[in-house]
Amino acid sequence: MGITKIGVVGAGAWGTALAQTAARAGREVILWAREPEVVDMVNKGHENKAFLAGIPLAPELRATGSLDELAASDAILLVCPAQHLRSSAKALAGYARSHTPVLICAKGIERETGKLMTEVALEAAPALDFGMLSGPSFAAEVARGLPVAVTLALKDADRAAQLAYALSGPSLRPYVSSDLIGVAVGGAVKNVLAIASGIVEGRGFGESARAAITTRGFAEMMRFGVALGAKPETLSGLSGLGDLILTASSRQSRNFSLGIRLAHGGKREANMPLAEGADTADALLIRARAAKVEMPIAEAVAAILRGATDVDAAISGLLARPLKAES
């Protein structure tokens, strides 16, 4: 059966951008928003001024404040902050049909449990058919129709292909995968590593140092992912290395920008834009230690974030590590 109706849960910048893309692809799209004012903005003004200002939305895109209206969707995109995925999945489980594919579009590791997004969702709503959608993409660029390629992962290859076709268009190219662990790991770890890259940028260490920290960070991602059962080719693809390259090199990235702030002696404030890597860092380390995986760059970032060390001491510690073979 074809996929003609897509529901999007979460009307932040990324959820709105994905809804816009699906509408451009010719699908019937309904976007769920928690805020009544956002529902009105989208339906009456065809713009989400609260989270994606200045970008006209497709007139066919309709918003709602009722999850019940998403129940008839052929597929659902679950777009929420990583630390709210559990509650969002539980809420959705009361409305979505069990056979409806639900693509998780959150990137992180649950702080309290150390679980990947796929593990959290399946624990919260075991009857639903979860997949992942991830890759190098900034919401504003996707919403404007600039070219983007992402990874779409589902266990069922046929359903993954159907979804990829339903979401694809002139500006969005989904590549299909069955490796949910790899996609979940890449999206989570790259945010922590992007903070490290931002610290290097903020300290003015130069492009060479940033290339080194990104490359060695990717080695950490690969070790961690493979230990959890991810496929190396997934981690080397769009949802792993591709997303890391983007997030660790642009000031559009909230995690990269947070790293720059930390490099100048600033701290993460409660009113700052969400940087998922800050909430993921400690949970990543707990999971890595349980898997007996060494992640010194991620460990340095976590220590800086919790105030256990300062930037200078963390950098000195990394540089003082014993010399060894690259692989």
N, C-alpha and C positions, 0 to 999 in steps of 0.2 A: 504494500500500500504506500502511496506517496505521502509526503509530509507537506501539508498545505497551511496548517495553523500552528504557530509557535508562540508559546507563552514565555515571558521573561520576568523572573522574580527579582526585583531590585532595580530601582530607577536612579541609581547613582550615575556617575559619568560612564563607567564601563557598561553597565546594564543598558543605559540609554543608547550608547553607541552600537551595541550588538542588536538591539531592537531596530534601530535605524537601518543597519546592514541587512537584516532579515526582511524588512519591508522593501528595501531596494531590490532584493532578490525576487520579489513578487509574492512573498508569503503574507498571509493574514497574521498580524502581530498584535498581541495584547501585552502591555507592560504594566506590571503591578508595582505600585508605589505606596510606601507607608504614609507619606505626607499628602493630605488632601489637596494642599495648594499645588503640589507637583502634578497631581492628576489633572487639575484644572488648567495648569500651564500647558501641558501636553495636548489636551483635548481641545482647548479653546484658542491657544496662541501658537500651537505647534512648535514649542520650544521648551526646553528644560532649563530655565534661567537659574535655578538653584544649583545645578550640578554640571551643566554643559552649556553655559551661556554663549549666545552668539552663533549657534549652529541651527539653522532651520531643520525641523524634523518632517519626515514624510507625512502628508495629510492622512494616509491610510493607517498610520500607527495610532493605536488607541490605548489609553491608560485607564487603569481601574484601581480601586482600593480594596477589591474583594478577591481573595484567592479562589473562591468558588468559580469565578469566571474563567479561570485557567484550566479548569477540570477537563474541558473538551479539547484541549490542545493535543496535537500529534506529537509534540516534543516540547520540553521545557528547559530553559537555561536558568540555572540557579546562580545569581550574581549577588554575592554578599561578602562582607569582610570575613576573613578566615576564622576569626574568633567568634563569629556569630553563625557559622555554618550549622552547627548542631541544632540550635533552636530553629533556624530557618528550615532545615530538612524535616524536623519534627512537625512544624506547622504545615509544610507542604504535603506531608504524608496523609493528612486528614482530607485532602482534596484530590490529589493526582491519582489517576488510575495506575494500577500496579505495572501494566505493560508499557506505560509511556516512558520513553527514554528521557532521563534528566541529566543534563550536562552541567557539572560543577565548574564554575568559572572563578573560583577563589584560589588564591595562592598562599599557602602557609602551612604551619604545623600547629595543632591545637596546644595552647599554652599549658593547660592543666593536665593533659594526658600524654603529650608527645606523639599523638597520632596524626597520620597524613589525612588530607582532606577526604580521600576516598574511604578510608577507614572510619572516619567520624561520621560521614553521611550514611554508610551502610549500618553502622551501629545505631544511629538515630532513626533510620527509616529502612529497615531491612527488606521491606516488600517492594521498594522502588528499584528501577533499573538505572543505576548511576554510571556516568561516564565522565570524561574530563574534556575541557576546551581550554587550551593554553598556548602561549607563544609570544613572540616579540611584537607588542602592539601597545600603542598609546591611544587612549579613548578618543581624544580630539581628532587624531589622524584617521582613525577608523570611521568616526562619524562624518567626517568631511569627504569620505570616499577615496582616500589615498590608498595605494596598494599595500596589502598586508597578507602574510601567510601565517597560518596557525596549525597546531596539531589537534585533531579531534580523536579521542580515544574511547572506544567501547569494546566490550568483549565480543559482541556479535558483529562480525565483519559486514554482513549485509545491511544491518541497521546503521552502522557507522557510515557506510557508503551513501545510504539514503539521506542521512542527516547532512553529510558533506555536500551533497548535491543541493539540498534545500537551502543551505546557508551560503553557498558559493555565488559569486557574482563578478562583475567586472573588477571589483577592488578587493575581494576577499577570496583567498584560496586555501581551503582546509586540506591538510594531508591526514590520511587516516592511519590510525594505530590501534593495536589491542593492548598496549602496555600502559595500563592505568597507573601502575606504581612509578614508572619512569617519568610520566608526565607530571604526576603529583610531586615527586622529588625535585624535578627541575624547577618548577614554579616556586617551590618553597625556599630552596637553598639559594637560588640566584638573588633573592631579595636581601639576604644576610650579606652575601658577597658584594652586592652593590653598595652597601654601607661602607664596607672596607675600601672599595674603589673611590667612593666620595671622600673618605678621609685622606687618601693619597692625593686626590685632586686639591682638596682644601689646604693641604700642607705645601702645595706647590712642588711636589717631588718630580713632576714631569711625566710625559707620555710613556717613557720607557718603564718607569716604575709602575704605572697604571696597567700597562700590558702585562708586566710580570705578575702583579697581584691578581689580575683577572685569570691568567693562565693557571697559576698555582691554585687559585680558588676553584677553577673548573676541575682540577685534579681531585680536590676534596669532594666536590659534587659527585664525580664519577665513583670514587671509592665508596662513598656513603650509599649512593643509589644501587650499585651492584651488590653491596652487602644486603640490601633489603629486597633484592630480586628484580631490579630494573634491568632493562636491556641497554647495553652500552650505546647502541645506535640511536636509541631514543634520547639519551642524555646528550649525544653529539648533535642532535637535531634541533628543530625550531623551539621546542618547549624546554630545552636544556641550554645548550651553548648559545643558540640564537637569542633566547630571552636574556641570558646573562650579558651578552655583548651589548644589547640595547640598554638594559637597565643600569649597567655599570659604566655607561659612557655619556649619559645625557642628563642635563639638569631638569628635564621634564620628569625624570624619575624621582619620586618622593624619597625612595631609599637612598639614592645617590645624593640628593640634596640634604638629607639628614646627615649623611657622612661628612659632607662639607661643613655643616653646622657644628658637628662634634669636633672636627679638626680645628675649629676656631675657638674651642672652649665652651661652646653652647651645649645645651641639654635638650632632650626631647621634652616638649611641653604638651600638656593635655589638650590644648586648643590647636595644635599643629595638624596639618593634613595627615591622613593615615599613611604610615610607612609600615607595611606588613612585616618587614624584616626585623623590626624592633621587638615585636611580640613573638616572633618565631625563633630568635637566636638561642635563648636558653633551652627551649624545648628541643631544638635541633641537637644541641650538645648532649642532652640527656639521652636522646634516641641514639646518637652516634656512639656514646660510651657503652650503651647496652649492646650495640652491634660490634664493639671493639674496633671502631674506626677513628683514626686520628684526623682532626680538623683544626689545625692551629690558627688559621685565619678566622674562621667562624668563632673560635674560642676567644680570640683577641677582641673581636667585635662585641661579643656578649659581655665580656668583662668591662669594656668601656661603657656600654649601655647601662649596666647595673651599678656603675661607679666603683667597681673593684680595682680599677687601674685607670691611669690617664693615657692619653694618646701617645705621648713620648715613650712611656714605659712599655706599652704594648708593641710599638714599632721596634724598640730596642730588643725586646724579647724575641720577636720574629727574626730579626737579623742575626741574633746570637744563636739561633738553632744550629745543631751540628750539620756539617756539610754531608751530602749524600747523593746518590745517583738520582737522576731525574725520574726514573720509573723503575 
